Amino acid sequence: MNPIKDLISLFFPPVCPTCGNILPEGNELICTRCRHEAPLTEYWKTPDNPVARKFWGQIKFVNASSFLFFIHDSGFRRMIHGFKYHGKWRSALDMGEWFGSELARCGLYSGVEIIIPVPLHRSKLLTRGYNQAEYIARGIARHLHADVDTRTLVRSRRNASQTHKSHAERWDNVKEAFRLRRPERLAGRHILLVDDVLTTGATIVSCARLFNEQLPDTPVSIVTLAVAKRGIETAD
């Protein structure tokens, strides 16, 4: 027993980050109802899925998938906004762990050795205090038993937010925004690129191309916590 923790829970009971209701005892991530109603894609269970098809012909990769659909008015969308903009980093770590357990169970990602979160620019990292993609990556890493690398992939230019940009503007916005620092350290090791939300795919493609070009024999896989359903439905 932890009397201090019990006292804190008495006055500030933990709540579900998706619906806001008090979490029943034994529920540490999200409540049972929200977990049951989560808009899971199931894409991680098969190599041929809409997320993977989105990258065909653009980059060389092993597997690609997303965990949730990013749906308007969804509690999970609000939760993602919470850790992107409101300091709720713990939810990013917890969701990474949930996703990681599913990735480990399916077996397609069992060969991953290094997990690399899409980085924030240094100035944005200082302002926000953390990189939500890194917490997702660390949650996944606990189940894939892989190392997390935050040194090799660097965002060298602070580009504007992608949120309100058109498809073409998103691609221009991330052009030459990233670089690799001593990539030879990762040569031959299966890399998993991790980001929070997939929309056009511009950011992931920009990062993956660096590895394809500078480490052509190094396998790369891709996961994002969520994917914009509209972008998948309109993809060729």
C-alpha positions, -999 to +999 in steps of 0.1 A: +000+000+000+011+036-007-008+060+016+003+091-003-008+077-036-041+065-021-047+100-006-040+117-040-063+092-057-090+101-032-090+138-040-078+136-076-091+103-090-076+092-123-099+098-153-101+082-187-083+105-212-109+098-239-142+101-222-132+120-190-150+096-166-133+083-135-113+052-142-126+021-124-101+004-102-077-018-122-080+004-154-047+023-157-049+033-194-084+040-206-118+028-194-131-006-205-159+010-226-135+033-245-111+005-251-139-016-265-151+013-287-116+024-299-115+030-336-087+005-342-076+001-378-063-035-374-038-026-402-008-038-382-020-074-387-012-076-424+016-062-446-009-053-473-030-025-458-041+010-468-013+027-448+014+006-465-002+012-499+000+049-493+038+047-494+042+023-523+064+037-550+076+066-527+100+049-503+115+014-497+101-001-465+093-035-449+060-029-430+038+002-424+007+006-403-013+028-380-032+019-348-062+042-347-084+062-370-081+099-364-118+107-364-136+141-358-153+143-325-137+111-313-125+109-277-093+094-290-088+124-312-092+147-281-067+125-262-042+129-290-047+167-290-041+165-252-006+151-255+002+172-286-008+205-272-017+203-235+011+185-218-006+151-213+025+132-223+015+102-201-013+093-225+012+091-254+034+067-234+004+046-224-010+045-260+025+035-272+025+006-248-009-006-260+001-003-297+034-020-289+017-050-273-003-055-305+028-051-327+046-077-306+016-101-308+012-099-346+049-108-352+054-086-383+076-062-363+095-087-343+127-080-362+128-043-353+160-033-335+160+005-333+129+027-329+133+063-341+106+089-333+101+118-358+119+146-340+107+181-331+130+211-339+151+220-308+132+253-303+098+236-304+110+209-281+122+235-255+088+253-257+067+221-254+090+203-230+088+169-247+083+151-280+050+132-280+063+109-308+092+099-285+068+088-257+049+068-282+081+052-294+092+044-258+059+027-251+063+006-282+099-002-274+089-018-241+071-046-260+093-049-290+124-050-267+142-025-290+163+006-283+150+041-289+173+064-308+168+102-306+202+112-318+204+101-354+174+117-371+174+155-365+149+182-376+173+209-388+148+235-398+118+247-378+090+245-403+055+258-397+028+235-383+013+211-409-022+214-393-039+239-416-018+233-448-030+218-481-016+186-494+009+204-516+019+228-489+026+199-464+051+184-489+068+217-494+069+224-457+090+194-448+113+195-478+149+193-465+136+197-429+155+167-416+190+153-417+209+123-403+237+125-379+262+097-380+238+072-397+265+046-401+258+036-365+226+021-376+238+003-407+220-030-412+197-027-382+160-028-387+147+007-380+111+016-370+101+052-377+073+064-353+051+094-355+018+105-339-006+111-368-004+102-405-022+126-429-005+131-463+026+111-453+049+139-462+068+139-429+073+101-429+084+100-465+109+128-460+125+110-430+124+075-446+141+087-478+171+099-458+176+063-446+169+048-480+195+071-496+222+071-469+217+035-457+203+017-487+207-018-472+191-009-439+155-021-435+129+005-425+094+000-411+068+027-402+041+031-377+019+060-365-004+060-336-033+074-357-042+079-393-066+105-408-093+083-423-101+108-451-065+106-463-066+068-464-100+067-482-089+092-509-055+075-514-048+059-548 
